[in-house]
């Protein structure tokens, strides 16, 4: 569960959010500048709350008034960034396996699971390529695998299908939905494509400026 009652701030942007997400896939749809990406970055721990409180699975991870702030790497949240944010000095396989290794899974076991998921998402053939050599669609698929792999406590997806070609989009979307349902965690999906959200999410929130 994700519960954020407070003010999200990023540079000059500031907006109050009242968000409660159970074990469901919630889509966020709205105009540029309405704070959707800033909200995801706040939940992930990349931007601190201005005020209020943020709970993930009933644990307080950000509460400025109580001087509580849990570092991003300790929140166990999977996230797909708009720019994918793969580590450029790693292969696709190492990027996908990274969250598991951070949680203490041995390298061989982590890579085995990562390779299986890369295959499910159609990019096992580029597992040994360095991240900067991947196409946009390949990079995005690897980022999706990295966000979903293992047992994240929540999943945040920022425009997760933007680089996927039209012919493959439905299959990738279905794989994402299947994995999220199997994980049974809170998920937030941001997209400018309302149709994609309608197919992927169980609930949609609209945000204007």
Secondary structure per residue as TSV (DSSP state, phi and psi in degrees):
chain	resnum	aa	ss	phi	psi
A	1	X	-	360.0	138.6
A	2	X	E	-116.5	126.4
A	3	X	E	-132.1	114.7
A	4	X	E	-125.6	113.8
A	5	X	E	-122.8	96.7
A	6	X	E	172.9	-167.9
A	7	X	E	-106.0	122.1
A	8	X	E	-91.2	130.6
A	9	X	E	-129.2	138.4
A	10	X	E	-151.9	104.8
A	11	X	T	63.5	-125.7
A	12	X	T	-84.9	-6.8
A	13	X	E	-80.8	139.4
A	14	X	E	-151.8	131.4
A	15	X	E	-153.8	141.3
A	16	X	E	-86.2	133.9
A	17	X	E	-124.3	142.1
A	18	X	E	-124.0	95.8
A	19	X	E	-120.9	129.2
A	20	X	E	-134.0	114.7
A	21	X	E	-121.7	119.0
A	22	X	-	-85.4	-152.4
A	23	X	S	-81.4	76.6
A	24	X	S	-151.7	171.2
A	25	X	E	-110.8	106.6
A	26	X	E	-103.5	125.5
A	27	X	E	-93.3	143.3
A	28	X	E	-120.1	120.6
A	29	X	E	-126.4	136.3
A	30	X	E	169.7	-179.9
A	31	X	-	-72.2	157.9
A	32	X	T	-59.2	142.0
A	33	X	T	87.9	2.9
A	34	X	S	-87.6	-3.2
A	35	X	S	98.2	12.1
A	36	X	H	-64.9	-48.3
A	37	X	H	-66.9	-39.3
A	38	X	H	-61.4	-36.5
A	39	X	H	-62.5	-47.1
A	40	X	H	-61.0	-43.7
A	41	X	H	-64.8	-32.0
A	42	X	H	-69.7	-44.0
A	43	X	H	-62.7	-38.0
A	44	X	H	-72.2	-16.9
A	45	X	T	95.7	11.3
A	46	X	S	-88.3	-17.0
A	47	X	S	-134.5	127.4
A	48	X	-	-75.2	150.6
A	49	X	E	-62.5	146.0
A	50	X	E	-74.9	-43.1
A	51	X	E	-160.8	165.7
A	52	X	E	98.2	-157.2
A	53	X	E	-142.6	148.4
A	54	X	E	-125.9	125.7
A	55	X	E	-116.7	136.9
A	56	X	E	-123.8	117.2
A	57	X	T	51.8	46.3
A	58	X	T	67.8	12.7
A	59	X	E	-107.8	130.6
A	60	X	E	-74.4	119.4
A	61	X	E	-111.3	-12.6
A	62	X	E	-156.2	118.6
A	63	X	E	-154.3	89.9
A	64	X	G	-53.6	-40.9
A	65	X	G	-65.8	-24.2
A	66	X	G	-104.1	7.0
A	67	X	T	57.6	41.8
A	68	X	E	-112.2	127.4
A	69	X	E	-152.9	111.1
A	70	X	-	-88.3	128.6
A	71	X	-	-61.8	151.7
A	72	X	G	-54.7	-42.4
A	73	X	G	-68.8	-12.7
A	74	X	G	-99.9	-1.1
A	75	X	S	-90.2	-15.9
A	76	X	-	54.9	49.3
A	77	X	E	-113.0	127.9
A	78	X	E	-86.2	135.2
A	79	X	E	-140.6	136.6
A	80	X	E	-103.9	119.9
A	81	X	-	-88.6	157.8
A	82	X	T	-58.4	-37.8
A	83	X	T	-94.7	8.7
A	84	X	-	75.7	-40.1
A	85	X	-	54.1	43.2
A	86	X	-	-73.1	151.5
A	87	X	-	-73.0	119.3
A	88	X	T	-68.6	-20.4
A	89	X	T	-92.5	9.2
A	90	X	S	-119.4	156.4
A	91	X	B	-73.9	169.6
A	92	X	H	-59.1	-41.6
A	93	X	H	-64.1	-44.9
A	94	X	H	-65.8	-36.4
A	95	X	H	-61.5	-45.3
A	96	X	H	-66.2	-35.5
A	97	X	H	-83.2	-11.9
A	98	X	H	-54.8	-47.2
A	99	X	H	-59.4	-37.0
A	100	X	H	-66.0	-43.9
A	101	X	H	-65.7	-33.4
A	102	X	H	-64.9	-25.0
A	103	X	T	-95.3	10.0
A	104	X	T	96.2	4.2
A	105	X	-	-73.3	135.1
A	106	X	-	-62.7	149.8
A	107	X	H	-56.0	-46.4
A	108	X	H	-62.5	-43.3
A	109	X	H	-67.1	-40.3
A	110	X	H	-64.2	-42.3
A	111	X	H	-69.9	-33.4
A	112	X	H	-62.6	-47.9
A	113	X	H	-65.7	-40.9
A	114	X	H	-62.7	-41.1
A	115	X	H	-65.1	-37.7
A	116	X	H	-63.0	-40.5
A	117	X	H	-73.2	-36.4
A	118	X	H	-60.0	-37.7
A	119	X	H	-65.2	-41.6
A	120	X	H	-59.9	-35.5
A	121	X	T	-94.5	10.1
A	122	X	T	77.4	23.3
A	123	X	-	-130.8	23.2
A	124	X	G	-64.0	-26.2
A	125	X	G	-70.6	-14.2
A	126	X	G	-110.8	16.1
A	127	X	T	-55.5	-34.7
A	128	X	T	-94.3	2.3
A	129	X	S	-79.8	146.9
A	130	X	B	-71.8	145.9
A	131	X	G	-51.7	-43.4
A	132	X	G	-65.7	-15.5
A	133	X	G	-88.7	-5.1
A	134	X	S	-78.1	149.2
A	135	X	-	-71.4	169.7
A	136	X	H	-60.1	-43.3
A	137	X	H	-66.7	-40.7
A	138	X	H	-64.1	-43.8
A	139	X	H	-60.7	-41.5
A	140	X	H	-66.9	-39.0
A	141	X	H	-63.6	-41.0
A	142	X	H	-63.8	-40.1
A	143	X	H	-63.7	-36.9
A	144	X	H	-64.6	-45.4
A	145	X	H	-59.7	-44.4
A	146	X	H	-60.8	-35.5
A	147	X	H	-73.7	-31.7
A	148	X	H	-95.0	-17.6
A	149	X	S	-66.7	149.4
A	150	X	S	75.4	-140.4
A	151	X	-	-131.2	69.4
A	152	X	-	-64.6	150.1
A	153	X	S	-79.7	-17.6
A	154	X	E	-163.2	160.1
A	155	X	E	-132.1	133.4
A	156	X	E	-122.8	126.9
A	157	X	E	-126.0	115.7
A	158	X	E	-105.9	105.6
A	159	X	S	50.8	56.8
A	160	X	T	-71.1	-10.8
A	161	X	T	-117.2	9.1
A	162	X	T	-64.3	-28.8
A	163	X	T	-102.6	2.6
A	164	X	S	-86.3	132.8
A	165	X	-	-66.1	155.0
A	166	X	H	-57.1	-38.3
A	167	X	H	-65.9	-28.9
A	168	X	H	-100.3	-11.3
A	169	X	H	-60.3	-43.4
A	170	X	H	-62.5	-43.1
A	171	X	H	-63.7	-44.3
A	172	X	H	-64.4	-42.6
A	173	X	H	-60.0	-43.0
A	174	X	H	-64.8	-39.3
A	175	X	H	-63.3	-42.1
A	176	X	H	-59.7	-49.0
A	177	X	H	-60.9	-44.3
A	178	X	H	-59.9	-44.1
A	179	X	H	-66.2	-41.7
A	180	X	H	-64.5	-41.3
A	181	X	H	-64.5	-40.7
A	182	X	H	-64.9	-39.2
A	183	X	H	-67.3	-35.7
A	184	X	T	66.1	35.8
A	185	X	-	-115.5	172.4
A	186	X	E	-71.6	135.3
A	187	X	E	-136.1	138.0
A	188	X	E	-122.1	128.7
A	189	X	E	-119.3	123.4
A	190	X	E	-103.1	131.7
A	191	X	-	-158.1	150.4
A	192	X	S	-88.9	-4.7
A	193	X	-	-100.0	101.3
A	194	X	H	-64.1	-33.7
A	195	X	H	-63.4	-42.3
A	196	X	H	-61.5	-42.9
A	197	X	H	-64.8	-39.0
A	198	X	H	-59.9	-37.1
A	199	X	H	-81.6	-28.0
A	200	X	H	-96.2	-33.8
A	201	X	-	-102.6	158.7
A	202	X	S	-93.8	-16.1
A	203	X	E	-155.6	146.7
A	204	X	E	-128.1	134.3
A	205	X	E	-111.3	135.2
A	206	X	E	-102.0	133.3
A	207	X	E	-126.8	131.9
A	208	X	-	-110.3	175.4
A	209	X	-	-63.6	360.0
